[in-house]
């Protein structure tokens, strides 16, 4: 660019710079670029979200896009969660949430942070709540599946996560609520041992749904699903129930299910 053009641009920009310098500091601060507009979750929906998540005293609840803090506050005040954290990009909402926690007398167990929810480490959450937008949910979906421990409950107000079908849904005050339970990862080849003998099974997983083929068995078709760390599947009209622990599966005693079986991933 010619120097004359640079000088011309600088001259045009000077009045704006002088005006900005004369403004109070707060007026010069660029407001955060919010991914989600602030719309508070109705209190009946808050209560039902936490009920569906089955919040217990040992739980650590993280609320993404926490707004005025009502979900995180209710988690500890009404459901006795061990700890709750709210994350919001808007400093005004964070200040409001802190004030609301003080009024509720729960500041010893509830904290709020100003920050980008995509940069927050959520791996310690046992319950994750959110009222975001469909595109934001989809951006978070791989983070949820790869970061959170199997069995973590995820609850969303209003919006789903596309092909990842919820494990439960409800409608309260004309608002949809979706619950997912983060599934264990069982993709791969497994060696299954039973009192009648051993056989190999190749499992393929799509979120919580499982299917596969057993080698040497006819028809040998596996159909099942995961509920956190618990897996249930049928194979040749036999029902298997087990608990996934990394590369092993141990049996769960249940009426009508195969007993004394186990599995190990190759």
C-alpha positions as CSV (number, residue, x, y, z in Angstrom):
1,X,0.0,0.0,0.0
2,X,1.4,3.5,-0.9
3,X,2.5,5.6,2.0
4,X,0.0,8.3,1.1
5,X,-2.8,5.8,1.5
6,X,-1.5,4.9,5.0
7,X,-1.4,8.5,6.0
8,X,-4.9,9.1,4.6
9,X,-6.3,6.1,6.5
10,X,-4.5,7.3,9.7
11,X,-6.1,10.8,9.4
12,X,-9.5,9.3,8.9
13,X,-9.0,7.0,11.9
14,X,-7.8,9.8,14.2
15,X,-11.2,11.2,15.2
16,X,-12.4,7.8,16.1
17,X,-9.3,7.1,18.2
18,X,-9.7,10.4,20.0
19,X,-13.4,9.6,20.7
20,X,-12.5,6.2,22.1
21,X,-9.9,7.7,24.3
22,X,-12.4,10.1,25.8
23,X,-14.9,7.3,26.7
24,X,-14.9,5.6,30.0
25,X,-12.9,2.4,30.1
26,X,-16.0,0.2,30.3
27,X,-17.3,1.7,27.1
28,X,-14.1,0.9,25.3
29,X,-14.2,-2.8,26.2
30,X,-15.5,-5.0,23.4
31,X,-18.4,-7.2,24.7
32,X,-17.8,-10.9,24.5
33,X,-18.9,-12.7,21.3
34,X,-21.5,-15.0,22.7
35,X,-22.2,-18.4,21.1
36,X,-25.6,-18.6,22.8
37,X,-28.1,-15.9,23.7
38,X,-29.1,-15.7,27.3
39,X,-32.5,-17.2,27.9
40,X,-33.0,-18.5,31.5
41,X,-34.2,-22.1,32.0
42,X,-37.6,-22.1,33.8
43,X,-37.4,-23.4,37.3
44,X,-39.6,-26.5,36.7
45,X,-37.3,-27.5,33.9
46,X,-34.3,-27.0,36.1
47,X,-35.8,-29.3,38.7
48,X,-36.7,-32.0,36.1
49,X,-33.2,-31.8,34.4
50,X,-31.6,-32.6,37.7
51,X,-34.1,-35.3,38.5
52,X,-33.5,-37.0,35.2
53,X,-29.7,-36.8,35.9
54,X,-30.3,-38.5,39.2
55,X,-28.1,-36.0,41.0
56,X,-26.6,-37.6,44.2
57,X,-24.5,-36.2,47.1
58,X,-21.3,-37.5,45.5
59,X,-21.9,-35.8,42.2
60,X,-19.9,-32.9,40.7
61,X,-22.2,-30.9,38.4
62,X,-20.8,-28.7,35.6
63,X,-23.3,-26.3,33.9
64,X,-22.1,-25.0,30.6
65,X,-23.6,-21.6,29.7
66,X,-24.6,-21.1,33.3
67,X,-26.3,-17.7,33.0
68,X,-27.6,-16.6,36.3
69,X,-26.5,-19.8,38.0
70,X,-29.8,-21.3,38.7
71,X,-29.0,-24.9,37.6
72,X,-25.7,-25.1,39.5
73,X,-27.3,-23.5,42.6
74,X,-30.3,-25.9,42.5
75,X,-27.9,-28.9,42.1
76,X,-26.3,-28.3,45.5
77,X,-29.3,-26.6,47.3
78,X,-32.1,-28.9,46.2
79,X,-30.2,-32.1,45.3
80,X,-27.3,-32.0,47.7
81,X,-24.6,-32.4,45.1
82,X,-21.1,-32.4,46.5
83,X,-20.0,-29.5,44.2
84,X,-21.2,-27.5,41.2
85,X,-19.5,-25.2,38.7
86,X,-21.0,-22.8,36.2
87,X,-19.1,-21.6,33.2
88,X,-20.3,-18.6,31.1
89,X,-18.6,-16.3,28.7
90,X,-20.6,-13.2,29.8
91,X,-19.0,-11.5,32.9
92,X,-22.4,-9.8,33.7
93,X,-24.1,-13.2,34.0
94,X,-21.2,-14.6,36.1
95,X,-21.5,-11.7,38.6
96,X,-25.2,-12.2,38.8
97,X,-24.7,-15.9,39.4
98,X,-22.2,-15.2,42.2
99,X,-24.7,-12.9,43.9
100,X,-27.5,-15.5,43.5
101,X,-25.2,-18.2,45.1
102,X,-24.5,-15.8,48.0
103,X,-28.2,-15.2,48.5
104,X,-28.8,-19.0,48.5
105,X,-26.0,-19.6,51.0
106,X,-24.2,-22.1,48.8
107,X,-20.9,-20.4,48.0
108,X,-19.0,-23.1,49.8
109,X,-20.1,-25.6,47.2
110,X,-20.9,-23.5,44.0
111,X,-18.4,-21.6,41.9
112,X,-18.7,-19.7,38.7
113,X,-16.1,-19.0,36.1
114,X,-16.0,-16.6,33.1
115,X,-14.7,-18.5,30.2
116,X,-15.1,-20.2,26.9
117,X,-17.0,-23.5,27.4
118,X,-14.9,-25.1,24.6
119,X,-11.7,-24.5,26.5
120,X,-12.9,-25.7,29.9
121,X,-11.7,-29.1,31.1
122,X,-15.0,-30.9,31.9
123,X,-13.5,-34.3,32.5
124,X,-14.2,-34.3,36.3
125,X,-17.9,-33.8,35.9
126,X,-20.2,-36.7,36.9
127,X,-23.2,-34.7,35.7
128,X,-23.1,-32.2,32.8
129,X,-26.0,-29.8,32.2
130,X,-26.5,-27.3,29.3
131,X,-28.9,-25.1,27.5
132,X,-27.1,-24.1,24.4
133,X,-27.9,-24.4,20.7
134,X,-27.9,-27.4,18.3
135,X,-24.7,-26.4,16.6
136,X,-23.0,-25.9,19.9
137,X,-24.2,-29.3,21.2
138,X,-22.8,-30.9,18.1
139,X,-19.4,-29.2,18.6
140,X,-19.4,-30.5,22.2
141,X,-20.5,-34.0,21.4
142,X,-17.1,-35.4,20.6
143,X,-15.6,-33.7,23.6
144,X,-18.3,-35.3,25.8
145,X,-17.8,-38.8,24.3
146,X,-14.0,-38.6,24.5
147,X,-13.5,-36.7,27.7
148,X,-16.2,-37.7,30.2
149,X,-16.1,-41.0,32.1
150,X,-18.6,-43.7,31.1
151,X,-21.7,-43.4,33.2
152,X,-21.6,-39.5,33.3
153,X,-25.1,-38.1,32.8
154,X,-25.5,-35.3,30.3
155,X,-28.8,-33.3,30.3
156,X,-29.7,-30.7,27.7
157,X,-32.6,-28.3,27.8
158,X,-34.4,-27.9,24.5
159,X,-31.8,-29.3,22.0
160,X,-30.6,-32.7,21.1
161,X,-27.3,-34.1,19.8
162,X,-28.5,-35.2,16.3
163,X,-27.7,-38.9,15.7
164,X,-26.7,-39.6,19.3
165,X,-30.2,-40.6,20.4
166,X,-31.0,-39.7,24.0
167,X,-31.4,-42.4,26.7
168,X,-34.4,-40.6,28.1
169,X,-36.6,-37.6,27.2
170,X,-39.3,-35.5,28.9
171,X,-41.4,-32.4,28.2
172,X,-41.9,-29.9,31.0
173,X,-43.5,-26.5,30.6
174,X,-43.5,-27.1,26.8
175,X,-39.7,-27.6,26.9
176,X,-38.0,-30.7,25.8
177,X,-35.3,-32.3,28.1
178,X,-32.8,-34.8,26.8
179,X,-30.7,-37.2,28.9
180,X,-27.7,-39.1,27.7
181,X,-25.5,-41.5,29.6
182,X,-21.9,-41.5,28.3
183,X,-21.2,-45.1,27.1
184,X,-18.1,-47.1,27.6
185,X,-16.1,-47.9,24.5
186,X,-16.5,-51.5,23.3
187,X,-15.4,-51.4,19.6
188,X,-13.1,-54.2,18.7
189,X,-12.5,-57.9,18.9
190,X,-13.4,-59.7,22.1
191,X,-12.8,-63.2,23.4
192,X,-15.9,-64.4,25.4
193,X,-15.6,-67.3,27.9
194,X,-18.6,-69.3,29.0
195,X,-19.0,-72.6,30.9
196,X,-19.9,-74.1,27.5
197,X,-16.8,-72.9,25.7
198,X,-15.0,-69.8,24.3
199,X,-15.7,-67.9,21.1
200,X,-14.7,-64.6,19.5
201,X,-17.0,-61.6,18.8
202,X,-16.3,-58.5,16.8
203,X,-18.3,-55.5,18.1
204,X,-19.1,-52.3,16.4
205,X,-20.4,-49.3,18.4
206,X,-22.5,-46.3,17.3
207,X,-22.8,-44.2,20.5
208,X,-24.7,-46.5,23.0
209,X,-25.9,-49.0,20.3
210,X,-23.8,-52.2,19.7
211,X,-23.9,-54.8,17.1
212,X,-21.5,-57.5,15.9
213,X,-20.8,-61.0,14.7
214,X,-19.6,-64.0,16.6
215,X,-17.1,-66.2,14.8
216,X,-18.1,-69.8,14.2
217,X,-21.7,-69.4,15.5
218,X,-24.8,-69.4,13.3
219,X,-26.3,-66.9,12.8
220,X,-24.0,-65.4,15.4
221,X,-25.5,-61.9,15.3
222,X,-25.0,-59.6,18.3
223,X,-27.5,-56.9,19.1
224,X,-27.2,-54.7,22.2
225,X,-26.8,-51.4,23.9
226,X,-24.8,-49.7,26.6
227,X,-26.0,-47.9,29.6
228,X,-22.8,-46.2,30.8
229,X,-20.5,-49.1,31.8
230,X,-23.3,-51.7,31.6
231,X,-23.6,-53.7,28.4
232,X,-26.6,-55.9,27.5
233,X,-26.7,-57.9,24.3
234,X,-28.4,-60.9,22.7
235,X,-26.5,-63.6,20.9
236,X,-28.3,-66.6,19.4
237,X,-31.3,-66.0,21.7
238,X,-29.1,-65.8,24.8
239,X,-29.0,-62.7,26.9
240,X,-25.7,-61.3,28.2
241,X,-25.4,-58.6,30.8
242,X,-22.0,-57.3,32.0
243,X,-20.0,-54.4,33.3
244,X,-17.3,-53.0,31.1
245,X,-14.0,-52.1,32.7
246,X,-11.6,-51.0,30.1
247,X,-10.6,-54.2,28.1
248,X,-12.6,-56.6,30.2
249,X,-16.3,-57.3,30.9
250,X,-17.5,-59.0,34.0
251,X,-21.0,-60.6,34.3
252,X,-23.9,-59.0,36.1
253,X,-26.3,-61.4,37.7
254,X,-29.8,-61.0,36.2
255,X,-32.7,-63.3,35.8
256,X,-32.8,-64.9,32.4
257,X,-29.2,-63.8,31.6
258,X,-26.2,-66.0,31.0
259,X,-24.2,-66.7,34.2
260,X,-20.5,-67.1,34.7
261,X,-19.3,-65.6,31.5
262,X,-16.6,-63.0,30.9
263,X,-14.9,-61.2,28.0
264,X,-11.6,-59.7,27.2
265,X,-10.7,-57.4,24.3
266,X,-7.9,-58.7,22.1
